[in-house]
């Protein structure tokens, strides 16, 4: 349906006008992006930044050294990202996966077909769809839209989906109606995160200055009350 296409394009343009290009993902290398995708699970990005700085300070943005470090020592370094023991375990398991499947070579890993690599990543303990798709889009440049809690909340409030819409359903929708380009998928997700983090919070959203206010069903419901 063309109207969805136009609607999603309008939303994109409004967000881009408001926030400007986001330059995502924050990270200087594929490995840094992969680590960031795991570390950001369930926490704000500012926590991740401190953990990444610690890894940089310890010269650990390197697969060989990450493979060699003890899990407990890694956990200590990534403490600012919270759930640090669990996340250290996830990172170690992911690094072992990259070695066992791709001989520790990210260039080889990211030459795999999208679906094949996605299925493999999802089979790794601790890697769910959002983390896998963030790795695929932002580190691997694959054409896949990342869905997260912000995306679902914003589109629910705009009236585009149900509150309990599943990850895969929302992703199929975005794949169907958003211009299928890595550049656009990259920017669109980053813009939704910016809106979610700065305006569309779970409780007490800042609707007054929200760039999407004129589209928002949630806001019009509030105003009717
Ligand atoms: S108007 Fe309010 S509820 Fe609607 S998208 Fe913006 S911040 Fe969220």
Boltz pocket constraint, residues with backbone or C-beta under 6 A from the ligand:
constraints:
  - pocket:
      binder: B
      contacts: [[A, 154], [A, 157], [A, 158], [A, 195], [A, 199], [A, 200], [A, 201], [A, 205], [A, 206], [A, 207], [A, 208], [A, 210], [A, 211], [A, 212], [A, 213], [A, 216], [A, 217], [A, 218], [A, 219]]
      max_distance: 6.0
